[in-house]
Amino acid sequence: MGERGVIIELLSVPRSQNTEFPNYRKFLMKSITLLGSTGSIGTQTLDIVTQYPNQFRLVGLAAGSNVEMLAAQIRQFRPAIAAIRNQEKFPMLQEAVADLDPQPILLAGEAGIVEVAKYGDAEAVVTGIVGCAGLLPTIAAIEAGKDIALANKETLIAGGPVVLPLVEKHGVKLLPADSEHSAIFQCLQGVPAGGLRRILLTASGGAFRDWPVEKLPEVKVADAIKHPNWSMGRKITVDSATLMNKGLEVIEAHFLFGMNYDQIDIVIHPQSIIHSLIELQDTSVLAQLGWPDMRLPLLYALSWPERIYTDWEQLDLVKAGDLTFREPDHQKYPCMQLAYAAGRAEGSMPAVLNAANEQAVALFLEEKIGYLDIASCIEYVCDRHQADNCPNPTLDDILAADSWARQEVVAAVNTGKFVTSPLVIGH
């Protein structure tokens, strides 16, 4: 499966043999569990559940630390099980829903999130947890035989060498729920095996697409978290500004669609109307278009291979206006090339890249390093990992690489290598 890509493998099964959605138009309810329920992916998934109560039933919820929002979600959707990662807030959660009858199973900590992921009769799990924290719960869901609506990039970026064999072993479906990979997946419907020639991932260009490179040293956190097109969390909005999000999507596309890195390109498309494209062997190019709205890829991941009617705003090409494209500025977006290099290095290097980026972005958001230090930190840590890159990592190897990379970023900042603000960690 690794060489062909998990999606190509899925599409190779004739439609008549796709039994994961039998008699789709007749069934009334599909049970799902949602990980990361208080984030942007989570809340938009719950919008879908709210709009289609006869199609989707919520079995489990898991969140990080927003206990007030999680408690409100439990009251509204009445899941059988729920968990909060922040153990200190567990008593607050218990108190907030103490009057419910019946009482949901309430859990806390990383172990609690894992239990929610594998619990009960949920047919599919939406993985909306940001970062490598989503890896272990996703693996638990796969091992429990649940299909995955994949909104967590790190599942494949860091864990691809481990996750893909598990997907094959347990016979589950791994369906992309982010806009770019969903667009590619939608375009591939009906394409014969071997028909795909190239993938073109579109990027908005982020908050600084119209800034001159010379101005980037002046970037403040408030500048970086203003995405021009999408409403997303702070971390991924910074990733969009650095274009690391697109570099990570390149690695994810490699695992999903079985393409080598020379067959995956990035193009800046400021309007975010075309969500990605594929080129076929005869040079035909197919694209998926729509307004920037994460609900569409989420709904498609949950309803595939069928389409559910929505009353959402239809795309008006006249209203959309001009659709423009340009090549990414490699000087402005060094993280893009760091991601390509890590992907080509394979092994544990993508896990190191991802962890170093997560840690560096977190420090930037805390104003402990400057914006340009993000790429410098990542490059420094990846260079240090080259001699220790594990070609065939186990899950323990991946988790160790992740932990090491985070510690290396912190150590580098504390020794003054990448500090452009007066603050240092711990001071």
N, C-alpha and C positions, 0 to 999 in steps of 0.2 A: 504493500500500500504506500510506503514512504516514497518510492520512486514515481508512482503515478499520481500521487496526491489523493487525499481523502475524498475530495469532491468528485474528481474524475472517476474514482472507483464507484462512488454512489451513482453517478449518472450512467455508468455502464450497465446497470441493472435495468432490464426492460420495464416500462411503466406497469405492465400487467403483473410484474413480480413485486412491486413496491407495496408491501402489506402493512407498513407502519401507519397508514391512514385509510383503513378499509372503509368503503362506503361513506367517504368523508361527508358528502352532502346530507347523509341521513343521521349521522351521529350528533348528539346534542351537546356533548360536553367532553373537553379534553382537560385532564388534570395536569397542572404545572406547579413547579416550585421556583421561587425567585430568590436568587442570591444577590445582595446589594440593593435591597428594596428602597432605600432612601436616597440613592444617587439618581443621576439623570436617566440612566438606562432603566433603573427600577421603577421610577415614578411614571415613565412613559409606558412601560409594560403594564403597570396597573391601570393606566388610562385605557389600554386595550381591553383588559379584563372587565373594566367597568362598562365599556361600550358594548362588549359582546358577552354578556353574562350567560347566554345559552351555549356558547362555544367553549368557554374556558372556566375552569374551577381551580381556585388557588389552594394548594395543599400545604405549602410551607413558605415562610419568609425568613430572611436573614439580613441583618444590617450591621453596620460598624459601631457607631456610637450615638446616633441621633435617636435617643430613646423616646422623645416625645412623638416624633413622626412615626416610628415603628409602632408605638402603642396605638396611635390613631389608625394605622393600617390594619393592625390586628382587630381592632373594633369593627372596621368597615368590612374586611374580607373574611374574617373568622377562619384563619388557617388552623389546621390540626396541630402544627408545630411552628415555633418561631425561636430565633436565637439572636443575641446581640454579642458582638465580638468583645466589646469593652466590658470586662467582668465587673468593674467598679459600678457600672450603671445597671447591673442586673437587678438589684433590689428595687430600683426605681421602676423598672419594667414590670416586675411582679406586682408592685403596688398599683401601677397605672391600669392594669387589666384584671385586678383581683375580683371584680364583681361579675366578670363574664361567666356565663353558664351555657354550654360546657366550657371548662377551662382548657386552653391550648397547652400543649407541652412547651415549657419555657426552658431554654438552655442559654449558656454563655460561653465565651471564649472561642478559640480556634476549634476546639473539639466539638463545641456546640454547632458551629457553622457546618462542619463536616457531617454531623448527624442529620441536620436539616437536609443537606444535599442528597443523602441516600435514603431518606425516609419514605416509607409508605408506598402508595400507589401512583405517585406522580409519574406521568409518562415522559415528561420533558422537564429539563432544568434550564432556566435562563441564567447565564453566568454574568451578572453585571458588576461583580466585585472588581475594582480597579487594581491592577498590579499583580505581582507574583502571589499575593495573598489569596488569589482565586484559584491557584493551581491545585492545591490539595483537595478542596471541596469538589472541584470539577472531576478529578480522578476518582474520588469516592462515588460521585454520581454515575460515572461511566461503569465502574465496577459493580454498581447496583443495577446495571442494565437500563439506565435512563438515557434517552436522547438528549443532546446538548444543543441549545440555542446559544451560540458562542458570541458573546459580546466582550469577553475578556481576552485581549490579544496575547497576554503572557502564557496562556495555556499552551499555545503552539510555539511562540517565540522562545520561551525558556524551556518548556516541557515537551516540545515536539517529538524528540527522540524516544520519549517514554510514553507519551499520550497516544500517538498514532498506533503503535502495536496493541495498546489496550482497547482502542476503538475497534480494531479488527477482531481481537479476541472475544470481546463481549457483544459484537454485532450491533452496536448502537449507531445512530446517525449523528454526525457532527455538522450542524448547519450554521453558516455565518449569519450573525445578527447585526453586524456593523454595516454602514452604508456602502462602503467600497467593495467589500467582498461579497455582499449580497448582490450588488449590481453585476459583478462578474458571474456569480452563480446564476442569476436570472438570465443573463445573456447566453449562458452555456446550455440552457434548456433546448434540447433538440440538436445540438452540435454533435456530429459523430465522433467516435473515438479517434484521436489523432488529428482532429480538425483544428485544434487551438494552436496558434503560432506565437502570439504575443499578448501580454497583459499590459494595459495602460491604466495606472492608478491616478485619478485626478486628486489634486490638492488645492485647497483654497489659497494657500500661501500664508495663512495665519495673520496675526495682528500686525506683522511688520512687512507684509508683501510690498507695500508702497514706500517703505522707509529706505533711504540710502544706507548702504553698509556703514558709512562713516558715523551715522547717528546711533548705531546699536550700542556702543558703550554707555549711552545715556539711559538705556531702558530701565524702567522701574517695574515693580511687580504689577502695579495697576495698569500699566500699558500692556503687559503680556497676557493678562487674563481677559482682554476685550476681544473676543472673536468676532470677525465681521459678519459671519453668516450663521453660525451654529450656536446653540445654547448648550454648553457642556460644563463639566466640572473643572476646577482650577488646574489640576495636574494635566489633564489631556489638552486643555486650552494652551498651556505653555508648550506642550509637545507639538501642538499645531504651529505655534509660533517658530519653534526651532526646526520644524519639519521632521523631528524624530518620529512623530506619529506615523508619518508616511514611510519612513525607513523601517519601522517595526511592521507596518503592513506589508512591505515587500517580503520580509522574512515569513510572515504569516501566509502570504499568497504562495510562496514557494512550497510550504507544507500542504496547504489546502488543494492546490491545483497542479502540483507536480512539475512546475516550470523551473528551469534554472534561472540564475540571477540575470543573465544576459537577455532573457526573454521577458523581463519585468521592468517597465519604465514608469517614471513619474512625470506628470505634466501639470503645470500650474493652470488652474481653471477658476478664476476669481468668483464667478457667479454661483458655483456649487450646484448647478442644475444637472449636469452630466456627472453621475456618481462614480463611474468608471467605464472602461471600454475593453473589448477584446478584439484582436485581429486574428482572422482565420487564415488557413494555409493559402487561400486564393487571394489574399489581401483585402477581402471584405472586412469592414469594421462594424461591430455591433455595440450599441451603447444603451444604458438604462438612464432615463431622465426622470426628474421629479423635483418638487420643491424640497428644500432642506428640511427633512422631518424624519427623525429616527424611528418613529412608529412604524413606518412602512417596512423597513428591513426586519424589524422585530416581528411584525405580524406575519411576514412571509416565512420567516424561520419557523414560526409556530404552526403555520397552516400548510406548508409545502406538502405535497405537490399541487395543492388546490389554491384558488384565489378567493378571498372573501370580499364581498362588496363593502365599500366604505363610503361615507358621505363627506370625506375629507376634501379640501380644496383641490380641484383638478388643475393640472399644469396648463397654463396659457402661454404659449410660446411668444405671442405678441407682447404680453405683459412681461415675460422674462427678458425680452429684448436681445441684445447682442450676447453671443456666447464666445468668449475669447480664450486663448491659450498661449502659454509661453513656457520656455524652458526654465527649470529652477536655477537660481543663481547659486553656484556651488560655494562662492565666498560667503554669501549670506546664510547658507544652510549647511554648515559642515557636518551636522549630525546625520544628514542623509547619507553621506559617503561612509561615515563610521558604521552605519547600520548595514550597508551593502558589504563592507569588509568583514564585519562580524558574521553575517550570514554565510559568506563564502568560506570563512574559517571553520564553520560548523562546530560540532561537539558542544562543549560547555560555553563557548564564546558568546553566543547570543544571550544566554542567561546572564553572563557578566555584563554585557552591554545594557540589557534591560534594567538590571539591579543598579548599576552605576547611574543610569539616567534617572531612575526613580529617586535615588538618594540625592543626586545633584539638584533635581527639580524641587524636592522638598526643602533643601537648604536655600535655594533661590527664593522660594515662596516665603521662607522665614527671614529673608533679607540678610542671610549670612554669607552668601556669595553673590557675585554679579551675574548678569544674564550671559555674558560671553564665557564665563567660567563653566557653565554647564557642559558645553562641548569639550572644553579643556580637561575637565575632570573625567569625562567618559573616555576620552582618548588615552589619558594617562593610565587609567585602570585597565583598559583593554590591552595596552602595550605590556603592562606588567603581567598579564595573564597568559601571554602567548606561549611561554615556555611550559606552562602547566595546563594548557588546553586539553581537556579530556575528549578523545575522539568519539567514544561511545558511552556517554554518561548514563549512569543510573539515576533514579530519583534522588538518592542521597547525594550523588555528585552534583546534581543541579541545585539542590537546596544549599549545599556547602559553597558552591560557586556564587550563588546569590548572596549568601551571608558575607562571604569574603569581600565581594565587590562593594557592598555597602560600607563595610568597615574601612576599606581602602579609601573610599571617598572622604569619609569623616576624618581619617588620619591625615590625608593630604591637605584638607582644609585647616585642620588644627595645627599643622606644621607651617602654615602660611603659604602654601604653594598656589592656592586659588582663592584668595580673599581680596575682593575689591571694595568691600564695605568694612567699616570699623569693627563689626561684630565677629566674634569667633565662637565656635560651638563651646558651650559650657562657661562662657564669660558674660 
